[in-house]
Amino acid sequence: MQSKKLLENLIELAEETKAVDLVQVDFEGKGILADYMLICHGTSSTHVRGIVDKIELGIKKQKILPLGIEGYTEASWVLMDYNDVIVHVFLEETRNIYQLEELFEQYPSKHLS
């Protein structure tokens, strides 16, 4: 699946679970990490797990499996690696601490909700 289409599907699934403050970071053609990164947060650890579960199951229906998922048990910061797109699902407090968007502020980004 094309990385842009994968990103669009991931955004749609995150929005369906009421993920908060979605931000897309564009690395396409930069030769680092992935083509895109999607950052969002949930309102509780249960909400974070729900977002991750919805994304994983929704993308799995398209025959795409993540290369890895880290942080699910703690659900404070979950990283989902889909090779071309990296998804970060935070608790709001954790997101505020790490301020991941600021680390990549030199790349084009778009606030989605």
Backbone as XML, in Angstrom:
<?xml version="1.0"?>
<chain id="A" units="angstrom">
  <residue number="1" name="MET">
    <atom name="N" x="0.854" y="-1.183" z="0.000"/>
    <atom name="CA" x="0.000" y="0.000" z="0.000"/>
    <atom name="C" x="0.891" y="1.234" z="0.000"/>
  </residue>
  <residue number="2" name="GLN">
    <atom name="N" x="0.521" y="2.185" z="-0.767"/>
    <atom name="CA" x="1.235" y="3.452" z="-0.848"/>
    <atom name="C" x="1.237" y="4.132" z="0.520"/>
  </residue>
  <residue number="3" name="SER">
    <atom name="N" x="2.347" y="4.768" z="0.886"/>
    <atom name="CA" x="2.466" y="5.356" z="2.219"/>
    <atom name="C" x="1.428" y="6.454" z="2.463"/>
  </residue>
  <residue number="4" name="LYS">
    <atom name="N" x="1.101" y="7.250" z="1.464"/>
    <atom name="CA" x="0.098" y="8.317" z="1.638"/>
    <atom name="C" x="-1.281" y="7.714" z="1.910"/>
  </residue>
  <residue number="5" name="LYS">
    <atom name="N" x="-1.633" y="6.661" z="1.205"/>
    <atom name="CA" x="-2.920" y="5.993" z="1.411"/>
    <atom name="C" x="-2.954" y="5.332" z="2.790"/>
  </residue>
  <residue number="6" name="LEU">
    <atom name="N" x="-1.858" y="4.719" z="3.185"/>
    <atom name="CA" x="-1.770" y="4.124" z="4.516"/>
    <atom name="C" x="-1.979" y="5.193" z="5.582"/>
  </residue>
  <residue number="7" name="LEU">
    <atom name="N" x="-1.314" y="6.329" z="5.425"/>
    <atom name="CA" x="-1.469" y="7.440" z="6.361"/>
    <atom name="C" x="-2.931" y="7.868" z="6.450"/>
  </residue>
  <residue number="8" name="GLU">
    <atom name="N" x="-3.584" y="8.032" z="5.312"/>
    <atom name="CA" x="-4.996" y="8.439" z="5.305"/>
    <atom name="C" x="-5.866" y="7.435" z="6.053"/>
  </residue>
  <residue number="9" name="ASN">
    <atom name="N" x="-5.605" y="6.142" z="5.868"/>
    <atom name="CA" x="-6.361" y="5.110" z="6.576"/>
    <atom name="C" x="-6.108" y="5.162" z="8.077"/>
  </residue>
  <residue number="10" name="LEU">
    <atom name="N" x="-4.857" y="5.382" z="8.463"/>
    <atom name="CA" x="-4.510" y="5.476" z="9.885"/>
    <atom name="C" x="-5.198" y="6.679" z="10.533"/>
  </residue>
  <residue number="11" name="ILE">
    <atom name="N" x="-5.212" y="7.800" z="9.840"/>
    <atom name="CA" x="-5.870" y="9.008" z="10.350"/>
    <atom name="C" x="-7.355" y="8.746" z="10.544"/>
  </residue>
  <residue number="12" name="GLU">
    <atom name="N" x="-7.988" y="8.141" z="9.558"/>
    <atom name="CA" x="-9.422" y="7.845" z="9.643"/>
    <atom name="C" x="-9.738" y="6.944" z="10.843"/>
  </residue>
  <residue number="13" name="LEU">
    <atom name="N" x="-8.929" y="5.912" z="11.054"/>
    <atom name="CA" x="-9.150" y="5.002" z="12.179"/>
    <atom name="C" x="-8.940" y="5.716" z="13.518"/>
  </residue>
  <residue number="14" name="ALA">
    <atom name="N" x="-7.918" y="6.562" z="13.594"/>
    <atom name="CA" x="-7.675" y="7.316" z="14.829"/>
    <atom name="C" x="-8.832" y="8.268" z="15.117"/>
  </residue>
  <residue number="15" name="GLU">
    <atom name="N" x="-9.327" y="8.925" z="14.080"/>
    <atom name="CA" x="-10.451" y="9.850" z="14.255"/>
    <atom name="C" x="-11.715" y="9.116" z="14.697"/>
  </residue>
  <residue number="16" name="GLU">
    <atom name="N" x="-11.920" y="7.895" z="14.210"/>
    <atom name="CA" x="-13.090" y="7.107" z="14.602"/>
    <atom name="C" x="-13.100" y="6.788" z="16.099"/>
  </residue>
  <residue number="17" name="THR">
    <atom name="N" x="-11.926" y="6.727" z="16.701"/>
    <atom name="CA" x="-11.839" y="6.428" z="18.131"/>
    <atom name="C" x="-11.692" y="7.697" z="18.969"/>
  </residue>
  <residue number="18" name="LYS">
    <atom name="N" x="-11.942" y="8.846" z="18.345"/>
    <atom name="CA" x="-11.886" y="10.139" z="19.042"/>
    <atom name="C" x="-10.494" y="10.460" z="19.573"/>
  </residue>
  <residue number="19" name="ALA">
    <atom name="N" x="-9.449" y="10.035" z="18.817"/>
    <atom name="CA" x="-8.090" y="10.440" z="19.176"/>
    <atom name="C" x="-8.033" y="11.961" z="19.164"/>
  </residue>
  <residue number="20" name="VAL">
    <atom name="N" x="-7.225" y="12.526" z="20.045"/>
    <atom name="CA" x="-7.184" y="13.968" z="20.253"/>
    <atom name="C" x="-5.934" y="14.565" z="19.607"/>
  </residue>
  <residue number="21" name="ASP">
    <atom name="N" x="-6.093" y="15.749" z="19.005"/>
    <atom name="CA" x="-4.994" y="16.567" z="18.486"/>
    <atom name="C" x="-4.067" y="15.784" z="17.557"/>
  </residue>
  <residue number="22" name="LEU">
    <atom name="N" x="-4.617" y="15.297" z="16.471"/>
    <atom name="CA" x="-3.829" y="14.556" z="15.489"/>
    <atom name="C" x="-2.904" y="15.498" z="14.736"/>
  </residue>
  <residue number="23" name="VAL">
    <atom name="N" x="-1.655" y="15.079" z="14.613"/>
    <atom name="CA" x="-0.655" y="15.848" z="13.869"/>
    <atom name="C" x="0.061" y="14.901" z="12.917"/>
  </residue>
  <residue number="24" name="GLN">
    <atom name="N" x="0.144" y="15.315" z="11.668"/>
    <atom name="CA" x="0.852" y="14.563" z="10.640"/>
    <atom name="C" x="2.179" y="15.266" z="10.378"/>
  </residue>
  <residue number="25" name="VAL">
    <atom name="N" x="3.284" y="14.512" z="10.402"/>
    <atom name="CA" x="4.595" y="15.060" z="10.075"/>
    <atom name="C" x="5.064" y="14.374" z="8.800"/>
  </residue>
  <residue number="26" name="ASP">
    <atom name="N" x="5.534" y="15.163" z="7.846"/>
    <atom name="CA" x="5.887" y="14.670" z="6.516"/>
    <atom name="C" x="7.409" y="14.561" z="6.368"/>
  </residue>
  <residue number="27" name="PHE">
    <atom name="N" x="7.888" y="13.319" z="6.216"/>
    <atom name="CA" x="9.312" y="13.072" z="5.969"/>
    <atom name="C" x="9.549" y="12.578" z="4.549"/>
  </residue>
  <residue number="28" name="GLU">
    <atom name="N" x="8.503" y="12.522" z="3.734"/>
    <atom name="CA" x="8.606" y="11.913" z="2.414"/>
    <atom name="C" x="9.746" y="12.548" z="1.616"/>
  </residue>
  <residue number="29" name="GLY">
    <atom name="N" x="10.595" y="11.684" z="1.062"/>
    <atom name="CA" x="11.717" y="12.130" z="0.256"/>
    <atom name="C" x="12.907" y="12.637" z="1.049"/>
  </residue>
  <residue number="30" name="LYS">
    <atom name="N" x="12.825" y="12.602" z="2.372"/>
    <atom name="CA" x="13.916" y="13.104" z="3.213"/>
    <atom name="C" x="14.914" y="12.005" z="3.580"/>
  </residue>
  <residue number="31" name="GLY">
    <atom name="N" x="14.549" y="10.733" z="3.323"/>
    <atom name="CA" x="15.464" y="9.625" z="3.558"/>
    <atom name="C" x="15.688" y="9.286" z="5.020"/>
  </residue>
  <residue number="32" name="ILE">
    <atom name="N" x="14.743" y="9.662" z="5.887"/>
    <atom name="CA" x="14.901" y="9.321" z="7.302"/>
    <atom name="C" x="13.636" y="8.669" z="7.832"/>
  </residue>
  <residue number="33" name="LEU">
    <atom name="N" x="13.785" y="7.883" z="8.851"/>
    <atom name="CA" x="12.694" y="7.270" z="9.614"/>
    <atom name="C" x="11.647" y="6.579" z="8.758"/>
  </residue>
  <residue number="34" name="ALA">
    <atom name="N" x="10.754" y="7.329" z="8.232"/>
    <atom name="CA" x="9.608" y="6.833" z="7.468"/>
    <atom name="C" x="9.164" y="7.971" z="6.558"/>
  </residue>
  <residue number="35" name="ASP">
    <atom name="N" x="8.109" y="7.740" z="5.806"/>
    <atom name="CA" x="7.588" y="8.818" z="4.969"/>
    <atom name="C" x="6.745" y="9.793" z="5.785"/>
  </residue>
  <residue number="36" name="TYR">
    <atom name="N" x="6.030" y="9.246" z="6.787"/>
    <atom name="CA" x="5.142" y="10.070" z="7.611"/>
    <atom name="C" x="5.169" y="9.603" z="9.055"/>
  </residue>
  <residue number="37" name="MET">
    <atom name="N" x="4.793" y="10.521" z="9.922"/>
    <atom name="CA" x="4.574" y="10.198" z="11.320"/>
    <atom name="C" x="3.217" y="10.784" z="11.700"/>
  </residue>
  <residue number="38" name="LEU">
    <atom name="N" x="2.448" y="10.004" z="12.453"/>
    <atom name="CA" x="1.166" y="10.456" z="12.964"/>
    <atom name="C" x="1.259" y="10.475" z="14.473"/>
  </residue>
  <residue number="39" name="ILE">
    <atom name="N" x="0.921" y="11.613" z="15.072"/>
    <atom name="CA" x="0.983" y="11.784" z="16.524"/>
    <atom name="C" x="-0.410" y="12.159" z="17.012"/>
  </residue>
  <residue number="40" name="CYS">
    <atom name="N" x="-0.837" y="11.525" z="18.096"/>
    <atom name="CA" x="-2.119" y="11.869" z="18.704"/>
    <atom name="C" x="-2.086" y="11.456" z="20.174"/>
  </residue>
  <residue number="41" name="HIS">
    <atom name="N" x="-3.163" y="11.763" z="20.889"/>
    <atom name="CA" x="-3.234" y="11.283" z="22.265"/>
    <atom name="C" x="-4.648" y="10.892" z="22.634"/>
  </residue>
  <residue number="42" name="GLY">
    <atom name="N" x="-4.703" y="10.112" z="23.704"/>
    <atom name="CA" x="-5.969" y="9.690" z="24.275"/>
    <atom name="C" x="-6.138" y="10.308" z="25.648"/>
  </residue>
  <residue number="43" name="THR">
    <atom name="N" x="-7.338" y="10.203" z="26.187"/>
    <atom name="CA" x="-7.663" y="10.851" z="27.458"/>
    <atom name="C" x="-7.398" y="9.963" z="28.673"/>
  </residue>
  <residue number="44" name="SER">
    <atom name="N" x="-7.141" y="8.683" z="28.433"/>
    <atom name="CA" x="-6.824" y="7.732" z="29.508"/>
    <atom name="C" x="-6.045" y="6.579" z="28.902"/>
  </residue>
  <residue number="45" name="SER">
    <atom name="N" x="-5.456" y="5.732" z="29.744"/>
    <atom name="CA" x="-4.729" y="4.582" z="29.207"/>
    <atom name="C" x="-5.677" y="3.643" z="28.467"/>
  </residue>
  <residue number="46" name="THR">
    <atom name="N" x="-6.909" y="3.544" z="28.931"/>
    <atom name="CA" x="-7.907" y="2.722" z="28.231"/>
    <atom name="C" x="-8.192" y="3.297" z="26.853"/>
  </residue>
  <residue number="47" name="HIS">
    <atom name="N" x="-8.309" y="4.618" z="26.771"/>
    <atom name="CA" x="-8.554" y="5.283" z="25.480"/>
    <atom name="C" x="-7.357" y="5.076" z="24.547"/>
  </residue>
  <residue number="48" name="VAL">
    <atom name="N" x="-6.147" y="5.200" z="25.075"/>
    <atom name="CA" x="-4.942" y="4.983" z="24.270"/>
    <atom name="C" x="-4.953" y="3.568" z="23.688"/>
  </residue>
  <residue number="49" name="ARG">
    <atom name="N" x="-5.226" y="2.572" z="24.527"/>
    <atom name="CA" x="-5.280" y="1.186" z="24.041"/>
    <atom name="C" x="-6.392" y="1.017" z="23.005"/>
  </residue>
  <residue number="50" name="GLY">
    <atom name="N" x="-7.519" y="1.678" z="23.209"/>
    <atom name="CA" x="-8.618" y="1.603" z="22.246"/>
    <atom name="C" x="-8.232" y="2.159" z="20.893"/>
  </residue>
  <residue number="51" name="ILE">
    <atom name="N" x="-7.508" y="3.272" z="20.887"/>
    <atom name="CA" x="-7.019" y="3.865" z="19.627"/>
    <atom name="C" x="-6.082" y="2.884" z="18.933"/>
  </residue>
  <residue number="52" name="VAL">
    <atom name="N" x="-5.145" y="2.344" z="19.691"/>
    <atom name="CA" x="-4.166" y="1.403" z="19.133"/>
    <atom name="C" x="-4.872" y="0.154" z="18.596"/>
  </residue>
  <residue number="53" name="ASP">
    <atom name="N" x="-5.809" y="-0.388" z="19.361"/>
    <atom name="CA" x="-6.539" y="-1.584" z="18.927"/>
    <atom name="C" x="-7.307" y="-1.324" z="17.635"/>
  </residue>
  <residue number="54" name="LYS">
    <atom name="N" x="-7.993" y="-0.198" z="17.567"/>
    <atom name="CA" x="-8.779" y="0.158" z="16.372"/>
    <atom name="C" x="-7.875" y="0.277" z="15.148"/>
  </residue>
  <residue number="55" name="ILE">
    <atom name="N" x="-6.743" y="0.945" z="15.319"/>
    <atom name="CA" x="-5.792" y="1.094" z="14.217"/>
    <atom name="C" x="-5.266" y="-0.273" z="13.789"/>
  </residue>
  <residue number="56" name="GLU">
    <atom name="N" x="-4.809" y="-1.050" z="14.746"/>
    <atom name="CA" x="-4.210" y="-2.348" z="14.413"/>
    <atom name="C" x="-5.207" y="-3.255" z="13.694"/>
  </residue>
  <residue number="57" name="LEU">
    <atom name="N" x="-6.423" y="-3.358" z="14.219"/>
    <atom name="CA" x="-7.432" y="-4.225" z="13.598"/>
    <atom name="C" x="-7.888" y="-3.698" z="12.241"/>
  </residue>
  <residue number="58" name="GLY">
    <atom name="N" x="-8.059" y="-2.392" z="12.138"/>
    <atom name="CA" x="-8.501" y="-1.795" z="10.878"/>
    <atom name="C" x="-7.488" y="-1.973" z="9.762"/>
  </residue>
  <residue number="59" name="ILE">
    <atom name="N" x="-6.222" y="-1.800" z="10.077"/>
    <atom name="CA" x="-5.176" y="-1.946" z="9.064"/>
    <atom name="C" x="-4.922" y="-3.420" z="8.762"/>
  </residue>
  <residue number="60" name="LYS">
    <atom name="N" x="-5.086" y="-4.267" z="9.780"/>
    <atom name="CA" x="-4.916" y="-5.706" z="9.578"/>
    <atom name="C" x="-5.927" y="-6.243" z="8.557"/>
  </residue>
  <residue number="61" name="LYS">
    <atom name="N" x="-7.126" y="-5.667" z="8.524"/>
    <atom name="CA" x="-8.144" y="-6.068" z="7.542"/>
    <atom name="C" x="-7.667" y="-5.810" z="6.121"/>
  </residue>
  <residue number="62" name="GLN">
    <atom name="N" x="-6.707" y="-4.910" z="5.990"/>
    <atom name="CA" x="-6.134" y="-4.598" z="4.679"/>
    <atom name="C" x="-4.866" y="-5.415" z="4.420"/>
  </residue>
  <residue number="63" name="LYS">
    <atom name="N" x="-4.669" y="-6.426" z="5.265"/>
    <atom name="CA" x="-3.529" y="-7.352" z="5.137"/>
    <atom name="C" x="-2.189" y="-6.673" z="5.422"/>
  </residue>
  <residue number="64" name="ILE">
    <atom name="N" x="-2.212" y="-5.665" z="6.293"/>
    <atom name="CA" x="-0.978" y="-4.979" z="6.679"/>
    <atom name="C" x="-0.788" y="-5.158" z="8.181"/>
  </residue>
  <residue number="65" name="LEU">
    <atom name="N" x="0.366" y="-5.674" z="8.555"/>
    <atom name="CA" x="0.697" y="-5.870" z="9.959"/>
    <atom name="C" x="1.800" y="-4.895" z="10.353"/>
  </residue>
  <residue number="66" name="PRO">
    <atom name="N" x="1.780" y="-4.425" z="11.589"/>
    <atom name="CA" x="2.861" y="-3.533" z="12.030"/>
    <atom name="C" x="4.166" y="-4.316" z="12.160"/>
  </residue>
  <residue number="67" name="LEU">
    <atom name="N" x="5.277" y="-3.633" z="11.940"/>
    <atom name="CA" x="6.576" y="-4.251" z="12.195"/>
    <atom name="C" x="6.766" y="-4.448" z="13.695"/>
  </residue>
  <residue number="68" name="GLY">
    <atom name="N" x="6.121" y="-3.583" z="14.473"/>
    <atom name="CA" x="6.193" y="-3.694" z="15.923"/>
    <atom name="C" x="5.270" y="-2.697" z="16.593"/>
  </residue>
  <residue number="69" name="ILE">
    <atom name="N" x="4.893" y="-3.047" z="17.815"/>
    <atom name="CA" x="4.114" y="-2.143" z="18.663"/>
    <atom name="C" x="4.796" y="-2.146" z="20.022"/>
  </residue>
  <residue number="70" name="GLU">
    <atom name="N" x="5.161" y="-0.975" z="20.502"/>
    <atom name="CA" x="5.858" y="-0.838" z="21.788"/>
    <atom name="C" x="5.037" y="0.020" z="22.739"/>
  </residue>
  <residue number="71" name="GLY">
    <atom name="N" x="5.030" y="-0.341" z="24.012"/>
    <atom name="CA" x="4.417" y="0.493" z="25.035"/>
    <atom name="C" x="2.957" y="0.219" z="25.315"/>
  </residue>
  <residue number="72" name="TYR">
    <atom name="N" x="2.394" y="-0.825" z="24.716"/>
    <atom name="CA" x="0.956" y="-1.090" z="24.847"/>
    <atom name="C" x="0.547" y="-1.369" z="26.291"/>
  </residue>
  <residue number="73" name="THR">
    <atom name="N" x="1.336" y="-2.134" z="27.015"/>
    <atom name="CA" x="0.964" y="-2.509" z="28.384"/>
    <atom name="C" x="0.822" y="-1.284" z="29.279"/>
  </residue>
  <residue number="74" name="GLU">
    <atom name="N" x="1.790" y="-0.368" z="29.217"/>
    <atom name="CA" x="1.738" y="0.835" z="30.045"/>
    <atom name="C" x="0.748" y="1.850" z="29.487"/>
  </residue>
  <residue number="75" name="ALA">
    <atom name="N" x="0.631" y="1.882" z="28.177"/>
    <atom name="CA" x="-0.299" y="2.762" z="27.460"/>
    <atom name="C" x="-0.120" y="4.240" z="27.805"/>
  </residue>
  <residue number="76" name="SER">
    <atom name="N" x="1.109" y="4.625" z="28.072"/>
    <atom name="CA" x="1.429" y="6.033" z="28.277"/>
    <atom name="C" x="1.946" y="6.634" z="26.965"/>
  </residue>
  <residue number="77" name="TRP">
    <atom name="N" x="2.700" y="5.830" z="26.228"/>
    <atom name="CA" x="3.209" y="6.191" z="24.910"/>
    <atom name="C" x="3.323" y="4.903" z="24.110"/>
  </residue>
  <residue number="78" name="VAL">
    <atom name="N" x="2.479" y="4.744" z="23.134"/>
    <atom name="CA" x="2.504" y="3.553" z="22.294"/>
    <atom name="C" x="3.019" y="3.947" z="20.922"/>
  </residue>
  <residue number="79" name="LEU">
    <atom name="N" x="4.018" y="3.213" z="20.458"/>
    <atom name="CA" x="4.585" y="3.427" z="19.136"/>
    <atom name="C" x="4.177" y="2.256" z="18.258"/>
  </residue>
  <residue number="80" name="MET">
    <atom name="N" x="3.607" y="2.575" z="17.101"/>
    <atom name="CA" x="3.224" y="1.559" z="16.121"/>
    <atom name="C" x="4.043" y="1.811" z="14.861"/>
  </residue>
  <residue number="81" name="ASP">
    <atom name="N" x="4.816" y="0.811" z="14.448"/>
    <atom name="CA" x="5.710" y="0.960" z="13.297"/>
    <atom name="C" x="5.106" y="0.242" z="12.093"/>
  </residue>
  <residue number="82" name="TYR">
    <atom name="N" x="4.639" y="1.023" z="11.137"/>
    <atom name="CA" x="4.132" y="0.483" z="9.878"/>
    <atom name="C" x="5.114" y="0.750" z="8.741"/>
  </residue>
  <residue number="83" name="ASN">
    <atom name="N" x="6.381" y="0.784" z="9.058"/>
    <atom name="CA" x="7.483" y="0.984" z="8.125"/>
    <atom name="C" x="7.445" y="2.363" z="7.466"/>
  </residue>
  <residue number="84" name="ASP">
    <atom name="N" x="6.487" y="2.618" z="6.598"/>
    <atom name="CA" x="6.408" y="3.916" z="5.918"/>
    <atom name="C" x="5.735" y="4.982" z="6.772"/>
  </residue>
  <residue number="85" name="VAL">
    <atom name="N" x="4.975" y="4.542" z="7.776"/>
    <atom name="CA" x="4.287" y="5.465" z="8.675"/>
    <atom name="C" x="4.494" y="4.991" z="10.110"/>
  </residue>
  <residue number="86" name="ILE">
    <atom name="N" x="4.947" y="5.895" z="10.956"/>
    <atom name="CA" x="5.110" y="5.617" z="12.379"/>
    <atom name="C" x="3.983" y="6.339" z="13.110"/>
  </residue>
  <residue number="87" name="VAL">
    <atom name="N" x="3.299" y="5.622" z="13.997"/>
    <atom name="CA" x="2.193" y="6.194" z="14.758"/>
    <atom name="C" x="2.597" y="6.266" z="16.225"/>
  </residue>
  <residue number="88" name="HIS">
    <atom name="N" x="2.410" y="7.431" z="16.830"/>
    <atom name="CA" x="2.650" y="7.626" z="18.264"/>
    <atom name="C" x="1.317" y="7.978" z="18.907"/>
  </residue>
  <residue number="89" name="VAL">
    <atom name="N" x="0.893" y="7.164" z="19.869"/>
    <atom name="CA" x="-0.337" y="7.438" z="20.607"/>
    <atom name="C" x="0.056" y="7.631" z="22.065"/>
  </residue>
  <residue number="90" name="PHE">
    <atom name="N" x="-0.166" y="8.819" z="22.569"/>
    <atom name="CA" x="0.248" y="9.205" z="23.914"/>
    <atom name="C" x="-0.938" y="9.364" z="24.859"/>
  </residue>
  <residue number="91" name="LEU">
    <atom name="N" x="-0.650" y="9.346" z="26.140"/>
    <atom name="CA" x="-1.508" y="10.004" z="27.121"/>
    <atom name="C" x="-1.169" y="11.487" z="27.018"/>
  </residue>
  <residue number="92" name="GLU">
    <atom name="N" x="-2.107" y="12.354" z="27.260"/>
    <atom name="CA" x="-1.852" y="13.790" z="27.101"/>
    <atom name="C" x="-0.677" y="14.254" z="27.954"/>
  </residue>
  <residue number="93" name="GLU">
    <atom name="N" x="-0.602" y="13.802" z="29.194"/>
    <atom name="CA" x="0.489" y="14.226" z="30.091"/>
    <atom name="C" x="1.850" y="13.812" z="29.530"/>
  </residue>
  <residue number="94" name="THR">
    <atom name="N" x="1.929" y="12.603" z="29.000"/>
    <atom name="CA" x="3.187" y="12.100" z="28.440"/>
    <atom name="C" x="3.550" y="12.884" z="27.182"/>
  </residue>
  <residue number="95" name="ARG">
    <atom name="N" x="2.566" y="13.159" z="26.376"/>
    <atom name="CA" x="2.811" y="13.937" z="25.157"/>
    <atom name="C" x="3.357" y="15.318" z="25.501"/>
  </residue>
  <residue number="96" name="ASN">
    <atom name="N" x="2.817" y="15.943" z="26.530"/>
    <atom name="CA" x="3.286" y="17.261" z="26.947"/>
    <atom name="C" x="4.720" y="17.222" z="27.452"/>
  </residue>
  <residue number="97" name="ILE">
    <atom name="N" x="5.105" y="16.129" z="28.076"/>
    <atom name="CA" x="6.477" y="15.993" z="28.581"/>
    <atom name="C" x="7.472" y="15.876" z="27.427"/>
  </residue>
  <residue number="98" name="TYR">
    <atom name="N" x="7.195" y="14.994" z="26.478"/>
    <atom name="CA" x="8.153" y="14.703" z="25.411"/>
    <atom name="C" x="8.091" y="15.675" z="24.237"/>
  </residue>
  <residue number="99" name="GLN">
    <atom name="N" x="6.969" y="16.318" z="24.017"/>
    <atom name="CA" x="6.824" y="17.326" z="22.967"/>
    <atom name="C" x="7.471" y="16.887" z="21.651"/>
  </residue>
  <residue number="100" name="LEU">
    <atom name="N" x="7.071" y="15.714" z="21.205"/>
    <atom name="CA" x="7.646" y="15.098" z="20.012"/>
    <atom name="C" x="7.546" y="15.997" z="18.783"/>
  </residue>
  <residue number="101" name="GLU">
    <atom name="N" x="6.431" y="16.719" z="18.665"/>
    <atom name="CA" x="6.278" y="17.604" z="17.506"/>
    <atom name="C" x="7.411" y="18.617" z="17.419"/>
  </residue>
  <residue number="102" name="GLU">
    <atom name="N" x="7.884" y="19.088" z="18.551"/>
    <atom name="CA" x="8.965" y="20.085" z="18.551"/>
    <atom name="C" x="10.286" y="19.492" z="18.072"/>
  </residue>
  <residue number="103" name="LEU">
    <atom name="N" x="10.502" y="18.202" z="18.303"/>
    <atom name="CA" x="11.730" y="17.555" z="17.829"/>
    <atom name="C" x="11.809" y="17.557" z="16.304"/>
  </residue>
  <residue number="104" name="PHE">
    <atom name="N" x="10.645" y="17.539" z="15.674"/>
    <atom name="CA" x="10.588" y="17.453" z="14.219"/>
    <atom name="C" x="9.997" y="18.707" z="13.587"/>
  </residue>
  <residue number="105" name="GLU">
    <atom name="N" x="10.109" y="19.836" z="14.266"/>
    <atom name="CA" x="9.482" y="21.061" z="13.782"/>
    <atom name="C" x="10.072" y="21.576" z="12.462"/>
  </residue>
  <residue number="106" name="GLN">
    <atom name="N" x="11.262" y="21.099" z="12.090"/>
    <atom name="CA" x="11.859" y="21.537" z="10.824"/>
    <atom name="C" x="11.222" y="20.847" z="9.611"/>
  </residue>
  <residue number="107" name="TYR">
    <atom name="N" x="10.373" y="19.848" z="9.854"/>
    <atom name="CA" x="9.683" y="19.140" z="8.771"/>
    <atom name="C" x="8.253" y="19.644" z="8.664"/>
  </residue>
  <residue number="108" name="PRO">
    <atom name="N" x="7.698" y="19.583" z="7.460"/>
    <atom name="CA" x="6.306" y="20.025" z="7.292"/>
    <atom name="C" x="5.362" y="19.203" z="8.171"/>
  </residue>
  <residue number="109" name="SER">
    <atom name="N" x="4.444" y="19.877" z="8.827"/>
    <atom name="CA" x="3.462" y="19.170" z="9.646"/>
    <atom name="C" x="2.093" y="19.809" z="9.444"/>
  </residue>
  <residue number="110" name="LYS">
    <atom name="N" x="1.087" y="19.043" z="9.818"/>
    <atom name="CA" x="-0.273" y="19.497" z="9.631"/>
    <atom name="C" x="-1.112" y="19.029" z="10.816"/>
  </residue>
  <residue number="111" name="HIS">
    <atom name="N" x="-1.788" y="19.986" z="11.477"/>
    <atom name="CA" x="-2.714" y="19.648" z="12.555"/>
    <atom name="C" x="-4.027" y="19.232" z="11.919"/>
  </residue>
  <residue number="112" name="LEU">
    <atom name="N" x="-4.501" y="18.046" z="12.281"/>
    <atom name="CA" x="-5.675" y="17.486" z="11.624"/>
    <atom name="C" x="-6.942" y="17.664" z="12.438"/>
  </residue>
  <residue number="113" name="SER">
    <atom name="N" x="-6.816" y="17.773" z="13.737"/>
    <atom name="CA" x="-8.025" y="17.981" z="14.560"/>
    <atom name="C" x="-7.646" y="18.606" z="15.887"/>
  </residue>
</chain>
